[in-house]
Amino acid sequence: MGAFSSTKRVVFRCEACGGVLIKRTSYLSHHHLRHDTYVCDNPVCSASYTGHTELTGIASPSGMPNARPSELPETPAYARHVALRAYREANADQQPDLLDSLPATADH
């Protein structure tokens, strides 16, 4: 979604009338937890809803040099990626990758 797009991205809809919910207020409750208040854009309905937005895990580390480590746990996909990278580095000479060129043998 571009910054100059004329279309709205609908995140939530009102249960009462089906209108678009617009985030009106939001405040940080904790370092990784935000409290949100949404209001229906239908002026006749004007229903309000509250909820939370929470960061629960790190999916990819920062690419910045000297970046502080995250307090969040690794997501399962990120943990698998780290383990696979460590395995490949440890067994680089024993297990060729699919895209690596294999040495030609005399019988082929």
N, CA, C and O atoms as a GROMACS GRO file, in nm:
protein
  432
    1MET      N    1   0.085  -0.116   0.000
    1MET     CA    2   0.000   0.000   0.000
    1MET      C    3   0.090   0.122   0.000
    1MET      O    4   0.166   0.144   0.094
    2GLY      N    5   0.082   0.202  -0.105
    2GLY     CA    6   0.166   0.318  -0.114
    2GLY      C    7   0.120   0.432  -0.025
    2GLY      O    8   0.005   0.435   0.020
    3ALA      N    9   0.209   0.525  -0.002
    3ALA     CA   10   0.176   0.638   0.085
    3ALA      C   11   0.074   0.731   0.020
    3ALA      O   12   0.004   0.805   0.090
    4PHE      N   13   0.064   0.728  -0.111
    4PHE     CA   14  -0.027   0.818  -0.181
    4PHE      C   15  -0.144   0.743  -0.242
    4PHE      O   16  -0.208   0.793  -0.335
    5SER      N   17  -0.174   0.626  -0.193
    5SER     CA   18  -0.284   0.546  -0.245
    5SER      C   19  -0.417   0.607  -0.203
    5SER      O   20  -0.432   0.655  -0.091
    6SER      N   21  -0.515   0.606  -0.294
    6SER     CA   22  -0.646   0.662  -0.262
    6SER      C   23  -0.739   0.558  -0.201
    6SER      O   24  -0.846   0.594  -0.150
    7THR      N   25  -0.701   0.431  -0.204
    7THR     CA   26  -0.786   0.327  -0.146
    7THR      C   27  -0.746   0.301  -0.002
    7THR      O   28  -0.628   0.307   0.033
    8LYS      N   29  -0.846   0.272   0.083
    8LYS     CA   30  -0.821   0.241   0.223
    8LYS      C   31  -0.800   0.092   0.240
    8LYS      O   32  -0.865   0.011   0.174
    9ARG      N   33  -0.711   0.056   0.329
    9ARG     CA   34  -0.693  -0.083   0.365
    9ARG      C   35  -0.777  -0.109   0.489
    9ARG      O   36  -0.753  -0.050   0.594
   10VAL      N   37  -0.874  -0.197   0.476
   10VAL     CA   38  -0.963  -0.227   0.587
   10VAL      C   39  -0.901  -0.334   0.674
   10VAL      O   40  -0.875  -0.445   0.628
   11VAL      N   41  -0.876  -0.301   0.800
   11VAL     CA   42  -0.819  -0.396   0.894
   11VAL      C   43  -0.929  -0.469   0.969
   11VAL      O   44  -0.928  -0.592   0.980
   12PHE      N   45  -1.026  -0.393   1.021
   12PHE     CA   46  -1.138  -0.450   1.095
   12PHE      C   47  -1.269  -0.389   1.045
   12PHE      O   48  -1.272  -0.278   0.993
   13ARG      N   49  -1.376  -0.466   1.061
   13ARG     CA   50  -1.511  -0.418   1.027
   13ARG      C   51  -1.597  -0.421   1.153
   13ARG      O   52  -1.575  -0.502   1.243
   14CYS      N   53  -1.694  -0.331   1.158
   14CYS     CA   54  -1.786  -0.321   1.271
   14CYS      C   55  -1.878  -0.443   1.273
   14CYS      O   56  -1.934  -0.481   1.170
   15GLU      N   57  -1.894  -0.503   1.390
   15GLU     CA   58  -1.984  -0.618   1.404
   15GLU      C   59  -2.130  -0.577   1.387
   15GLU      O   60  -2.211  -0.656   1.339
   16ALA      N   61  -2.163  -0.454   1.425
   16ALA     CA   62  -2.303  -0.410   1.423
   16ALA      C   63  -2.352  -0.377   1.282
   16ALA      O   64  -2.459  -0.422   1.242
   17CYS      N   65  -2.274  -0.297   1.208
   17CYS     CA   66  -2.323  -0.251   1.077
   17CYS      C   67  -2.235  -0.291   0.960
   17CYS      O   68  -2.275  -0.274   0.845
   18GLY      N   69  -2.115  -0.344   0.986
   18GLY     CA   70  -2.024  -0.383   0.878
   18GLY      C   71  -1.938  -0.269   0.828
   18GLY      O   72  -1.862  -0.287   0.732
   19GLY      N   73  -1.947  -0.152   0.890
   19GLY     CA   74  -1.865  -0.038   0.850
   19GLY      C   75  -1.718  -0.060   0.884
   19GLY      O   76  -1.682  -0.152   0.956
   20VAL      N   77  -1.636   0.027   0.830
   20VAL     CA   78  -1.492   0.019   0.853
   20VAL      C   79  -1.460   0.076   0.991
   20VAL      O   80  -1.511   0.182   1.028
   21LEU      N   81  -1.377   0.006   1.067
   21LEU     CA   82  -1.331   0.058   1.196
   21LEU      C   83  -1.203   0.137   1.175
   21LEU      O   84  -1.110   0.091   1.109
   22ILE      N   85  -1.200   0.256   1.232
   22ILE     CA   86  -1.084   0.345   1.220
   22ILE      C   87  -1.018   0.357   1.357
   22ILE      O   88  -1.086   0.379   1.458
   23LYS      N   89  -0.887   0.342   1.360
   23LYS     CA   90  -0.814   0.354   1.487
   23LYS      C   91  -0.815   0.501   1.529
   23LYS      O   92  -0.765   0.588   1.457
   24ARG      N   93  -0.871   0.527   1.646
   24ARG     CA   94  -0.880   0.664   1.696
   24ARG      C   95  -0.771   0.696   1.797
   24ARG      O   96  -0.708   0.801   1.789
   25THR      N   97  -0.749   0.608   1.890
   25THR     CA   98  -0.644   0.631   1.989
   25THR      C   99  -0.561   0.505   2.006
   25THR      O  100  -0.607   0.394   1.981
   26SER      N  101  -0.439   0.526   2.048
   26SER     CA  102  -0.348   0.415   2.070
   26SER      C  103  -0.242   0.463   2.167
   26SER      O  104  -0.188   0.572   2.152
   27TYR      N  105  -0.212   0.381   2.266
   27TYR     CA  106  -0.104   0.417   2.358
   27TYR      C  107  -0.025   0.292   2.394
   27TYR      O  108  -0.077   0.180   2.393
   28LEU      N  109   0.101   0.313   2.426
   28LEU     CA  110   0.191   0.204   2.459
   28LEU      C  111   0.169   0.164   2.604
   28LEU      O  112   0.190   0.243   2.696
   29SER      N  113   0.126   0.039   2.625
   29SER     CA  114   0.106  -0.014   2.760
   29SER      C  115   0.233  -0.075   2.815
   29SER      O  116   0.257  -0.074   2.936
   30HIS      N  117   0.315  -0.128   2.726
   30HIS     CA  118   0.438  -0.197   2.761
   30HIS      C  119   0.530  -0.182   2.640
   30HIS      O  120   0.486  -0.138   2.534
   31HIS      N  121   0.654  -0.217   2.656
   31HIS     CA  122   0.751  -0.206   2.546
   31HIS      C  123   0.706  -0.279   2.420
   31HIS      O  124   0.738  -0.236   2.309
   32HIS      N  125   0.632  -0.389   2.435
   32HIS     CA  126   0.587  -0.468   2.320
   32HIS      C  127   0.435  -0.479   2.311
   32HIS      O  128   0.384  -0.565   2.240
   33LEU      N  129   0.361  -0.393   2.383
   33LEU     CA  130   0.215  -0.402   2.387
   33LEU      C  131   0.152  -0.265   2.372
   33LEU      O  132   0.186  -0.171   2.444
   34ARG      N  133   0.060  -0.254   2.276
   34ARG     CA  134  -0.009  -0.128   2.249
   34ARG      C  135  -0.159  -0.148   2.266
   34ARG      O  136  -0.214  -0.247   2.219
   35HIS      N  137  -0.224  -0.055   2.333
   35HIS     CA  138  -0.369  -0.057   2.353
   35HIS      C  139  -0.432   0.030   2.245
   35HIS      O  140  -0.392   0.145   2.228
   36ASP      N  141  -0.530  -0.023   2.172
   36ASP     CA  142  -0.593   0.047   2.059
   36ASP      C  143  -0.742   0.066   2.083
   36ASP      O  144  -0.807  -0.019   2.144
   37THR      N  145  -0.796   0.178   2.035
   37THR     CA  146  -0.940   0.202   2.035
   37THR      C  147  -0.983   0.230   1.892
   37THR      O  148  -0.926   0.317   1.825
   38TYR      N  149  -1.082   0.156   1.844
   38TYR     CA  150  -1.135   0.171   1.709
   38TYR      C  151  -1.278   0.222   1.716
   38TYR      O  152  -1.353   0.187   1.807
   39VAL      N  153  -1.317   0.307   1.618
   39VAL     CA  154  -1.452   0.361   1.609
   39VAL      C  155  -1.505   0.333   1.469
   39VAL      O  156  -1.433   0.345   1.370
   40CYS      N  157  -1.633   0.294   1.462
   40CYS     CA  158  -1.698   0.269   1.334
   40CYS      C  159  -1.710   0.400   1.256
   40CYS      O  160  -1.745   0.504   1.314
   41ASP      N  161  -1.680   0.396   1.125
   41ASP     CA  162  -1.686   0.518   1.045
   41ASP      C  163  -1.829   0.554   1.003
   41ASP      O  164  -1.850   0.660   0.944
   42ASN      N  165  -1.927   0.469   1.033
   42ASN     CA  166  -2.067   0.499   1.005
   42ASN      C  167  -2.116   0.593   1.115
   42ASN      O  168  -2.124   0.552   1.231
   43PRO      N  169  -2.151   0.719   1.083
   43PRO     CA  170  -2.190   0.814   1.187
   43PRO      C  171  -2.317   0.776   1.262
   43PRO      O  172  -2.335   0.816   1.377
   44VAL      N  173  -2.404   0.699   1.201
   44VAL     CA  174  -2.525   0.655   1.269
   44VAL      C  175  -2.492   0.547   1.372
   44VAL      O  176  -2.551   0.544   1.480
   45CYS      N  177  -2.399   0.458   1.340
   45CYS     CA  178  -2.361   0.348   1.428
   45CYS      C  179  -2.266   0.397   1.538
   45CYS      O  180  -2.298   0.389   1.656
   46SER      N  181  -2.150   0.446   1.500
   46SER     CA  182  -2.047   0.498   1.590
   46SER      C  183  -2.007   0.403   1.703
   46SER      O  184  -1.971   0.448   1.812
   47ALA      N  185  -2.013   0.273   1.679
   47ALA     CA  186  -1.970   0.176   1.780
   47ALA      C  187  -1.820   0.189   1.804
   47ALA      O  188  -1.745   0.222   1.712
   48SER      N  189  -1.777   0.162   1.926
   48SER     CA  190  -1.635   0.168   1.962
   48SER      C  191  -1.589   0.031   2.008
   48SER      O  192  -1.664  -0.044   2.071
   49TYR      N  193  -1.465  -0.001   1.976
   49TYR     CA  194  -1.405  -0.129   2.014
   49TYR      C  195  -1.265  -0.102   2.067
   49TYR      O  196  -1.199  -0.007   2.026
   50THR      N  197  -1.221  -0.186   2.158
   50THR     CA  198  -1.084  -0.176   2.208
   50THR      C  199  -1.012  -0.308   2.187
   50THR      O  200  -1.076  -0.413   2.175
   51GLY      N  201  -0.882  -0.302   2.182
   51GLY     CA  202  -0.803  -0.423   2.164
   51GLY      C  203  -0.657  -0.395   2.191
   51GLY      O  204  -0.620  -0.287   2.237
   52HIS      N  205  -0.575  -0.495   2.162
   52HIS     CA  206  -0.432  -0.485   2.186
   52HIS      C  207  -0.356  -0.527   2.061
   52HIS      O  208  -0.398  -0.617   1.989
   53THR      N  209  -0.245  -0.462   2.038
   53THR     CA  210  -0.150  -0.502   1.936
   53THR      C  211  -0.024  -0.543   2.012
   53THR      O  212   0.029  -0.465   2.092
   54GLU      N  213   0.023  -0.665   1.986
   54GLU     CA  214   0.136  -0.717   2.064
   54GLU      C  215   0.243  -0.773   1.973
   54GLU      O  216   0.213  -0.843   1.876
   55LEU      N  217   0.367  -0.742   2.003
   55LEU     CA  218   0.481  -0.806   1.936
   55LEU      C  219   0.515  -0.930   2.017
   55LEU      O  220   0.542  -0.921   2.137
   56THR      N  221   0.514  -1.046   1.951
   56THR     CA  222   0.532  -1.171   2.025
   56THR      C  223   0.661  -1.244   1.993
   56THR      O  224   0.700  -1.334   2.067
   57GLY      N  225   0.729  -1.209   1.886
   57GLY     CA  226   0.852  -1.278   1.851
   57GLY      C  227   0.929  -1.204   1.745
   57GLY      O  228   0.875  -1.117   1.677
   58ILE      N  229   1.056  -1.238   1.731
   58ILE     CA  230   1.140  -1.177   1.627
   58ILE      C  231   1.148  -1.273   1.510
   58ILE      O  232   1.188  -1.388   1.524
   59ALA      N  233   1.108  -1.223   1.392
   59ALA     CA  234   1.108  -1.305   1.272
   59ALA      C  235   1.237  -1.291   1.193
   59ALA      O  236   1.275  -1.381   1.119
   60SER      N  237   1.306  -1.178   1.209
   60SER     CA  238   1.430  -1.153   1.138
   60SER      C  239   1.509  -1.049   1.218
   60SER      O  240   1.452  -0.949   1.260
   61PRO      N  241   1.637  -1.071   1.239
   61PRO     CA  242   1.713  -0.974   1.318
   61PRO      C  243   1.740  -0.847   1.238
   61PRO      O  244   1.724  -0.843   1.116
   62SER      N  245   1.781  -0.744   1.308
   62SER     CA  246   1.816  -0.618   1.244
   62SER      C  247   1.942  -0.636   1.161
   62SER      O  248   2.032  -0.711   1.198
   63GLY      N  249   1.948  -0.566   1.051
   63GLY     CA  250   2.068  -0.567   0.968
   63GLY      C  251   2.166  -0.458   1.007
   63GLY      O  252   2.272  -0.445   0.947
   64MET      N  253   2.130  -0.379   1.107
   64MET     CA  254   2.215  -0.269   1.150
   64MET      C  255   2.336  -0.322   1.227
   64MET      O  256   2.322  -0.411   1.310
   65PRO      N  257   2.454  -0.268   1.200
   65PRO     CA  258   2.569  -0.308   1.280
   65PRO      C  259   2.553  -0.253   1.422
   65PRO      O  260   2.502  -0.143   1.440
   66ASN      N  261   2.596  -0.327   1.518
   66ASN     CA  262   2.588  -0.289   1.659
   66ASN      C  263   2.445  -0.273   1.710
   66ASN      O  264   2.421  -0.198   1.805
   67ALA      N  265   2.350  -0.341   1.648
   67ALA     CA  266   2.211  -0.334   1.693
   67ALA      C  267   2.196  -0.410   1.824
   67ALA      O  268   2.259  -0.514   1.844
   68ARG      N  269   2.112  -0.358   1.912
   68ARG     CA  270   2.087  -0.427   2.039
   68ARG      C  271   2.011  -0.556   2.011
   68ARG      O  272   1.927  -0.559   1.922
   69PRO      N  273   2.038  -0.662   2.085
   69PRO     CA  274   1.962  -0.786   2.066
   69PRO      C  275   1.819  -0.767   2.114
   69PRO      O  276   1.791  -0.688   2.204
   70SER      N  277   1.728  -0.840   2.052
   70SER     CA  278   1.587  -0.830   2.087
   70SER      C  279   1.557  -0.906   2.216
   70SER      O  280   1.619  -1.009   2.244
   71GLU      N  281   1.462  -0.854   2.292
   71GLU     CA  282   1.415  -0.922   2.412
   71GLU      C  283   1.313  -1.029   2.377
   71GLU      O  284   1.282  -1.116   2.460
   72LEU      N  285   1.260  -1.024   2.256
   72LEU     CA  286   1.155  -1.117   2.214
   72LEU      C  287   1.214  -1.253   2.178
   72LEU      O  288   1.328  -1.261   2.134
   73PRO      N  289   1.136  -1.359   2.196
   73PRO     CA  290   1.184  -1.491   2.155
   73PRO      C  291   1.183  -1.504   2.003
   73PRO      O  292   1.112  -1.431   1.934
   74GLU      N  293   1.262  -1.594   1.953
   74GLU     CA  294   1.266  -1.619   1.809
   74GLU      C  295   1.138  -1.690   1.766
   74GLU      O  296   1.085  -1.773   1.840
   75THR      N  297   1.089  -1.657   1.647
   75THR     CA  298   0.976  -1.732   1.592
   75THR      C  299   1.029  -1.868   1.549
   75THR      O  300   1.149  -1.882   1.525
   76PRO      N  301   0.943  -1.970   1.537
   76PRO     CA  302   0.990  -2.103   1.495
   76PRO      C  303   1.062  -2.100   1.360
   76PRO      O  304   1.162  -2.170   1.342
   77ALA      N  305   1.013  -2.021   1.265
   77ALA     CA  306   1.077  -2.015   1.134
   77ALA      C  307   1.217  -1.955   1.144
   77ALA      O  308   1.310  -2.003   1.078
   78TYR      N  309   1.233  -1.852   1.225
   78TYR     CA  310   1.364  -1.790   1.242
   78TYR      C  311   1.459  -1.885   1.313
   78TYR      O  312   1.577  -1.893   1.277
   79ALA      N  313   1.411  -1.957   1.414
   79ALA     CA  314   1.494  -2.054   1.485
   79ALA      C  315   1.541  -2.166   1.390
   79ALA      O  316   1.656  -2.209   1.397
   80ARG      N  317   1.451  -2.212   1.302
   80ARG     CA  318   1.490  -2.313   1.202
   80ARG      C  319   1.596  -2.259   1.108
   80ARG      O  320   1.691  -2.329   1.074
   81HIS      N  321   1.580  -2.133   1.066
   81HIS     CA  322   1.677  -2.071   0.976
   81HIS      C  323   1.815  -2.064   1.041
   81HIS      O  324   1.916  -2.094   0.977
   82VAL      N  325   1.820  -2.023   1.167
   82VAL     CA  326   1.947  -2.014   1.239
   82VAL      C  327   2.010  -2.152   1.254
   82VAL      O  328   2.131  -2.168   1.234
   83ALA      N  329   1.929  -2.253   1.289
   83ALA     CA  330   1.981  -2.389   1.305
   83ALA      C  331   2.030  -2.445   1.172
   83ALA      O  332   2.134  -2.511   1.168
   84LEU      N  333   1.957  -2.420   1.064
   84LEU     CA  334   1.998  -2.469   0.933
   84LEU      C  335   2.127  -2.403   0.888
   84LEU      O  336   2.215  -2.469   0.832
   85ARG      N  337   2.140  -2.273   0.913
   85ARG     CA  338   2.263  -2.204   0.876
   85ARG      C  339   2.382  -2.259   0.955
   85ARG      O  340   2.489  -2.279   0.898
   86ALA      N  341   2.365  -2.284   1.084
   86ALA     CA  342   2.472  -2.341   1.166
   86ALA      C  343   2.508  -2.481   1.119
   86ALA      O  344   2.625  -2.517   1.116
   87TYR      N  345   2.407  -2.561   1.082
   87TYR     CA  346   2.432  -2.697   1.033
   87TYR      C  347   2.510  -2.692   0.902
   87TYR      O  348   2.605  -2.768   0.883
   88ARG      N  349   2.469  -2.603   0.812
   88ARG     CA  350   2.539  -2.593   0.683
   88ARG      C  351   2.683  -2.548   0.700
   88ARG      O  352   2.773  -2.597   0.631
   89GLU      N  353   2.706  -2.455   0.792
   89GLU     CA  354   2.843  -2.409   0.817
   89GLU      C  355   2.928  -2.520   0.877
   89GLU      O  356   3.046  -2.532   0.844
   90ALA      N  357   2.871  -2.601   0.965
   90ALA     CA  358   2.945  -2.710   1.030
   90ALA      C  359   2.973  -2.824   0.934
   90ALA      O  360   3.075  -2.893   0.948
   91ASN      N  361   2.886  -2.846   0.837
   91ASN     CA  362   2.899  -2.958   0.744
   91ASN      C  363   2.920  -2.913   0.601
   91ASN      O  364   2.880  -2.983   0.508
   92ALA      N  365   2.982  -2.798   0.582
   92ALA     CA  366   2.997  -2.742   0.448
   92ALA      C  367   3.075  -2.834   0.355
   92ALA      O  368   3.043  -2.842   0.236
   93ASP      N  369   3.175  -2.903   0.406
   93ASP     CA  370   3.257  -2.988   0.320
   93ASP      C  371   3.196  -3.127   0.300
   93ASP      O  372   3.239  -3.200   0.211
   94GLN      N  373   3.098  -3.166   0.381
   94GLN     CA  374   3.040  -3.300   0.372
   94GLN      C  375   2.909  -3.304   0.296
   94GLN      O  376   2.878  -3.405   0.232
   95GLN      N  377   2.831  -3.198   0.300
   95GLN     CA  378   2.698  -3.199   0.240
   95GLN      C  379   2.688  -3.088   0.135
   95GLN      O  380   2.672  -2.971   0.170
   96PRO      N  381   2.698  -3.123   0.006
   96PRO     CA  382   2.686  -3.019  -0.096
   96PRO      C  383   2.542  -2.968  -0.105
   96PRO      O  384   2.447  -3.044  -0.087
   97ASP      N  385   2.530  -2.842  -0.131
   97ASP     CA  386   2.399  -2.782  -0.150
   97ASP      C  387   2.350  -2.818  -0.290
   97ASP      O  388   2.430  -2.850  -0.378
   98LEU      N  389   2.220  -2.813  -0.311
   98LEU     CA  390   2.162  -2.848  -0.439
   98LEU      C  391   2.216  -2.760  -0.551
   98LEU      O  392   2.233  -2.806  -0.664
   99LEU      N  393   2.242  -2.634  -0.521
   99LEU     CA  394   2.288  -2.540  -0.623
   99LEU      C  395   2.440  -2.536  -0.637
   99LEU      O  396   2.492  -2.471  -0.728
  100ASP      N  397   2.510  -2.603  -0.548
  100ASP     CA  398   2.656  -2.608  -0.559
  100ASP      C  399   2.694  -2.698  -0.676
  100ASP      O  400   2.626  -2.796  -0.705
  101SER      N  401   2.804  -2.664  -0.741
  101SER     CA  402   2.850  -2.749  -0.850
  101SER      C  403   2.928  -2.867  -0.791
  101SER      O  404   3.015  -2.849  -0.706
  102LEU      N  405   2.894  -2.985  -0.837
  102LEU     CA  406   2.960  -3.107  -0.790
  102LEU      C  407   3.079  -3.138  -0.880
  102LEU      O  408   3.073  -3.112  -1.000
  103PRO      N  409   3.185  -3.192  -0.825
  103PRO     CA  410   3.299  -3.228  -0.910
  103PRO      C  411   3.260  -3.342  -1.004
  103PRO      O  412   3.188  -3.434  -0.966
  104ALA      N  413   3.309  -3.335  -1.126
  104ALA     CA  414   3.279  -3.438  -1.225
  104ALA      C  415   3.355  -3.565  -1.191
  104ALA      O  416   3.472  -3.560  -1.152
  105THR      N  417   3.289  -3.679  -1.205
  105THR     CA  418   3.354  -3.808  -1.180
  105THR      C  419   3.397  -3.868  -1.314
  105THR      O  420   3.349  -3.826  -1.419
  106ALA      N  421   3.486  -3.966  -1.308
  106ALA     CA  422   3.541  -4.026  -1.430
  106ALA      C  423   3.437  -4.107  -1.506
  106ALA      O  424   3.448  -4.119  -1.628
  107ASP      N  425   3.336  -4.163  -1.439
  107ASP     CA  426   3.240  -4.249  -1.509
  107ASP      C  427   3.125  -4.171  -1.572
  107ASP      O  428   3.037  -4.232  -1.632
  108HIS      N  429   3.121  -4.040  -1.560
  108HIS     CA  430   3.012  -3.963  -1.621
  108HIS      C  431   3.061  -3.874  -1.727
  108HIS      O  432   2.982  -3.802  -1.788
   0.00000   0.00000   0.00000
